[in-house]
Amino acid sequence: MKKSLLAVAVAAALPVFAQAQTNVTLYGIADAAVGFADRGASTSNAFRVDSGVQSVSRFGLRGTEDLGGGLKAVFNLEAGYKQDDGTAEASGAGLFQRRAVVGLEGGFGTVLLGRDYTPGFTAGGTTDVMGYGLWGNWLTYTVAGSLNANNWGIQTRASNGIHYVSPAIAGGLRIRAMYSTGERDVAPKSAGNVLGLAATYAAGPLTAQAYYHQIKRAVGTDAVSDKQMGLGAGYNFGMFRIAGSYNVADPDGANNKHTGYNLGVGVKLGAGELLGQVIQQKVSTGGTDPKATTFGIAYTQPLSKRTNVYATYGQTRNNSTGAFVLRAADITIAPVVAGDDPKAFSVGLRHMF
């Protein structure tokens, strides 16, 4: 009888012990805005209530467990949603389409398995003054133009992946590496495989980054290699900051190389910040190259540590063969036909929890 009571007591204590050793956090972002969007044609404008202008609306769970000896188990599950209508955000199929990883963290760095950001996505955004959001941000490079078959965007996430992040080296250098498998059992078996490498540096006012992706794609029974790469830098002068990058998406074959660069500035105005950015893009087709210039401007004003309001305007000006889009964090405004110039204005509220 005494042994039975002792067993019950020990069993009851186990969950308490586990809870004491594990840290799990529920977090998220709620972002909604009102505004106006125009796809470039006379009948394509509309008043809108949008989700995800500054940041993608999301919720997630992340946690760590101390395994001792400086080793931790870590996980992160993150789902996106539309604040305006409650539907799922389309970063991929499934519930936790934004991030679904589990792994180990220690003095060697962090090793994760599952679906995660590519090294290029993580690196590229460090030299975007817009911070992956607002009209005219770096995510413009990640969207293939809907009317340009050869306009390939930078890949943002990869499933079935092994992801590595180094600890800080020499004060501010971090290395990221990733290998993702397409898990094909028919020829070409390497199709869908993704290799990614990136280096980021952040120390004091200086930020710098470079990245490289190789993506295997099936063409008949063969696999060809598409390449993506970029580099950038930024500097914070205190009252203002500047940042820029050069990016390339180069699918295998001729006459389809997508190149672009961005240059942005942020100026402190009291507690808020005025942001502006210009992006130039083109696809080298060997003929009349599709080209575009995107302008973005925004102002953000904090109301607290977790809540801010913002106003932002952007426009993409295409040449006669260009069909490049205008992009916010979770919204893409595509032209109706080649040569149209999409534009949008939004005023919104973002709350982080």
N, C-alpha and C positions, 0 to 999 in steps of 0.2 A: 504493500500500500504506500509506504514511504517512497519507494523507488518510482512508483507511478506518479505520485505528486511531484517528485523532483523532475521527472521527464516532462511533465506538463509545464512546470515553471521554466525549464530551460527552453522548451519550444516556444513559449510565449515571449521569452526574452530575445530570441533570435531576430525577429523583425525590427525590434527596437535598436539592437546593435547595428543591423544593416542600415537603418535609417540614419543613425548617428554618423556612419562612415560615408554616406552617399549624399551628394548635393545635387538636387534637381530643381531647375528653374523654369517656370512658364514665362514666356516673353512674347512680345509682338509689336506690330506697328499698325495703327489705323490712320489711313490717309484718304481724304476726300476733298474734292474741289468742284467749283462751278466755273463754267467758262464757255468758250466759243471755239469751234474748229471749222476749218475750211479746207477741203481737199483740192481746191484749185479750180474746179468747174463752177459755173454760175449757180447751179442747183445743188451743190454738195456741201453747203455750210449748215451748221446746226448749233443750237444752244445745248449744252451738255452738263450733266452731273457725272463726274469721273472718279474713279478710284486709282490711286497710285501715280500721281503726277510727280511728287517729290520722292516718294519711296513706295515700293510695292507693299500693299497691305498684306500682313502675314501674322501667323502665330506659330509658336514652336516650343519644343522641350529640349533643354540641354542639361547635361549633368556630368559629374565626375565622381569617381570613387577612388579613395586613396588606398593603393595596394601595398604601400610601404616601400622603403628604400628609394624614395623619389619617383616611383612609378605610379601612374594613374590610369584608370580606365575612363574613357570619355565617350560621349555620344551626343548627337544632335539630330533632331527630327524637325523639319520646318515645312509648313504648308502655306501657300499663298491663296488669297481670296480677294474678291471684288467688294470693296466697301459700298459701292453704289447699289448692288443688287444681291449680294451675298453668295454669288456663284464662285466656283473654284477659279483660281488664276492659272493660266495655261503655260507654265514653264516646263511641262512634261506631263505624261500620264501618271495617274495615281494620286493618292492623298498627299504624301510628303514629297511633292515633285520638286521643291526647291532644294532640299538637302536631306539626306538620309545616310548618316555615317556612324560608325562605331570604331574605336581604335584604342591605341595606347599612347601615352604622353610621358616623356621623361627627359633626362639630360641629352638624349640623342635627338630630340625633336618630337614630332607627332606623326604617327602613321595611322591612316584612316582607311576603312574599306566601305564602299558603297557609292552613292551618287553625291557629287560635290562640284563646286566651282572649278573651272579649269585654271591653270596657272596664269594664262593670258588674261582672263577676266579679272582675277584678283589683282594682277600687276597693273593692267591698263587703267583701272579706275583710280589708282593712287595719284595719277597726274591729270585728273579731271576735276576742275574747280567746282563743277556742278555736283559732284559726288554721286554719280550713277542716276541722277534724277533731274527734274525740271526740264523744260523744253530746250533742246539743243545740247544734250549731254553725250558722253562718250559711248553710251549704248547704241547710238546711231550706227556705229561700225558693226554691231552684232546682228543687224537686220538686213537680209537680202532684199533688194528692191523688187517689189512685186511684179513689175513690168520689165525688169532686166534679168533675163535668164542667167546671165553670167555674173551677176552681182552677188558674190558670196560674202556672208558676214562672219565675224570672229565668233568662234564657238564659246558659249558661256558655261556650260555644264557638261559633265560626262558621267554616265552610269557604269556599273560593273567595274569600278575603278579602284586602284591602289594609289593613295594620295600621301605625299610626304611633305612636311614643312620643317625646315631646320630651325634650331634655336638661333637666337641673334648671334651673329659673327662679327667681330671687330666693332661692336657697339650698335650697328644698325643694319647690317646686311642679313637678309634671309633668302634661302634657296627653297624653291617649290618644284616638286617633280610629280608627275602623274602618268600612270599607264592604265588605259581603259580598254577592255576587250569587247569586241562585237559579239562574242560567243556564237559565232557561226560554225556549223558542222558540215557545210557544203562549200564548194569552191565559189569564189575565193575566200578561204577561211579567215584571212587577215582583214577583210572588209569590215569597217566599223571600228577597228582598233584606233585608239588615239594616244599619242605620246605628247606630253607637255612639259616644258621647262620654263622657269622664270626666276629672275633675281630682282629683289626689291631692296632699296636702301632708304632709310629714314633716320636721320640724326640731326638734331637741332632744326634749323630752318630748311635744310636741303632734303629733297625727295628725288629718287631716281628709280627707273625700272626698265627691264627688258624681258621679252618673252619669245617663245618659239613653240609652235604646234605642228605636228605631222599627223594627218588624218588619212587613213586608208579608206578608199571608196571603190565600190564594185563597178567595173565596166565590163559587161559580159561575164566571162569566167576569170577575168584578170582583176587585180587590185592596183589602183594607181594612188599616188601620194599627193594629197593637197597640203599646202603649207600656209601657215599663218604666223606672222611675226610683228613685233613692234618694239619701240623704245620711247622713253619720255623722261622728263625731269620737271621739277618745280622748286620754287624758292619762296619762303614766307618772310617778307620784310617787316612784319609787325602790323602796320596799318593797312597793308595790301599784300597780296600774294599773286604769283603768276605760275602757270603750269601749261605744259603742252606735250604732245606725243605724235609719233609717226607710226602708222599701222598699215599692214599689207595682208591681204587674203589672196593667195595665188593658187587656184585650182590647177591640177595637172592639165597640160595642153596649152595651146597658143590662144591669144586674143581673149583673155578673160581675167586679167590681173586687176584686182581692186585695191587701190591705194588711197590713203587719206591722211590728213593731219589736222590737229586741233590746237588752238591756242586760247587760253582763258585767263581771266583776271578776277580777283575778288577784292573788294574795297570795304573796310570797316566803316559803318555809319552808326555811331553809337553802339548799342547792343546788337544791332542787325548787321547784315552784309549785303552789298550790291554785287551781283555776279554777272559776268558777260563772257561769251565764248563764240568763236567762229570755227567752223569745220569745213574743210575743202575735201571733196571726194571725186574720184573718177574711175571708170573701168576702161582699161586699154583693150580695145576691140580690133584694132588695125584699120578702123574706118572712122566714122564720126563718133568719137568717144563720148559716152554718157558722162556728164559732169554735173556737179551741184555744189552750191555754197549754202551752208546752214548757219543761221544766226540765232543765238539764244541769249536772253537776258532775264534776270530774276532778282527778287529781293526777299530775304528771309528775316523774320523778326521773332526772337524767342519770347514766349510768354512765361516759361518756366524751364527747368532743366530737361523736361521731357516733352514739352508742347511748344509748337511754333506755328506761325501763320506765314504764308508766302504768296507772292504774285509773280507770274512768269509769262513771257511771250517768246515764241519762236517761229521761224519761217525757213523753209528750204526752197531755194531758187534753182530749178533744174534748167539745163539747156534743152534744146529741141528733142534730144534722144534720151535725156535723163529721166529717171523715175525713182529718184531717191526719196526716202521717207523723212518725216519729222518725228522725233522720238522723245518721250518723257520716260519716267521709270517703268511704267507698266502699260503705256499707251503708244500705239503707232498710228500716225496719220499718213496714209499713202495717197499719192496723186491718183486722179481718175484715169488719166492717160499720160503718156510721156510728154514732158514739157510743162505739165501743170506744177504749181508751186503751193504745196500744203503749208498752212499756217495755223496757229492756235494761241489762245490766251486763257489763263486759268488763275483763279484765286482760291487758295485752299488752306486746310488745317491738317497738321500732322501731330499725332500723339503716340509716343513710345511707352510701352509698359513692360 
